């Protein structure tokens, strides 16, 4: 119950803000080099203000009323080392789900092990690594589809024109990060974004309303990105859209605050019913979140290369 001053509380005034609504953050990262050292070959090693412990991330979610989260393994810092994400999922006791970064030749049995530990899919970061990096992924995509998992794809500009034919044959379900990252000045008819809108009819694509700073040439509240959000909500409907903060805002061109990003959702999705679908109903349905969870002792640091489940995750699954 949040105090307003003068002896009033939100419950007494009848006010309900977005901070009180049930919500799931479907795009965020955990970077904790103090416990999980960075991979030497990772393309970028996030600096101190982009890092955080499991305890700090849980405190953040608690402060803003974020009940669940989909934690996405970052190429930055860790590359295909998923220890940090897997440790966080274990400590969450079912509160969190994860997306792992894997090699293209990852086997079905390895994917099954990841799924057992709360991982719902794997990433394809074409915006960073290029489309060519993922041309030999037919077996991986087929295995993801057979296991009812997702591929979490980040593209930039018109890259989806090349990525979509790679994804199509497997029938895998696709999460698109950051509104597809359209070029803000190119308009709604730019080929990559138009292709994304067309894919709404497939029923296999879902969009994260997240990372608006990556779709904008302006500063907060990134108003030049709003037409893209509106077009996605219309094409995909709130039943296939979800929200993500993109915390801790890696390499952001300006200071970004979790609370401001969250507050913006009320302006982008003013209808309370639609907002509930995007913030709660859709990710709950897709990822199987359950409020019956028990967070473990997040203050206890993990042993070298081992998680609470006793499995050796020192290198890669």
DATA-V160632 format. One line per field, one symbol per residue. ss: DSSP state (H for helix, E for strand, - for the rest). phi: phi as a letter, one per 20 degrees, with the letter a starting at -180 (. if undefined). psi: psi as a letter, one per 20 degrees, with the letter a starting at -180 (. if undefined). A space follows every 50 residues. Layout:
ss: ???
phi: ???
psi: ???
//
This chain:
ss: --EEE--EEHHHH---------EEEEEE-------------------HHH ---HHHHHHHHHH--EEEEEEE--HHHH----HHHHHHHHHH---EEEEE -------HHHHHHHHH--EEEEEEEHHHH-HHHH---HHHHHHHHH---E EEEE-----HHHHHHHHH----EEEEHHHH----------HHHHHHHHHH HH--EEEEE--HHHH-------HHHHHHHHHHHHHH-HHHEEE---E--- -------HHHHHHHHHHH---HHHHHHHHHHHHHHHH------------- -----E-----E-----
phi: .efdnlmdcgffenfcdffeffbceebbcdccffdcfffgeffbdgegfd daegffffffgffdmefcbdeefeffndleedgfffffffffmofcdccd dcffefefffffffffdnedaceceffeenfggdfddffffffgffeldd ddddccmdfffefgffffffmffcddflmnlffgeenfefgffffffffg ffmddcceeblffedcddegelffefgffffffffemffccbdbemgemf lffbfcdgffffffffffcffgfffffffcffffffdmfcfecbfefeff fffgmcdffnefdgdbf
psi: ppqirkjqrghhijporhhiqpqpojorqpomihhnqqphjqhpoqrgjj rqrgghghhgghhjkohrqopppqhpgicjojggghgggghikihqrrpq prqhjprghhhggghhjjpiaqqomhhgiqhhhjiljggghgggghjkrq poporpcjhhhhhghhhghhjqqpppqljjlqohiirhjqgghhgghhih ihiiqqppnrkhhijqjrrpklhiihhggghghgghqiikqrqqhjqklp kqirpppghhgghhhhhhmhphgghhgghggghgghikqpimropaoiho qqrojqriijqokheq.
//
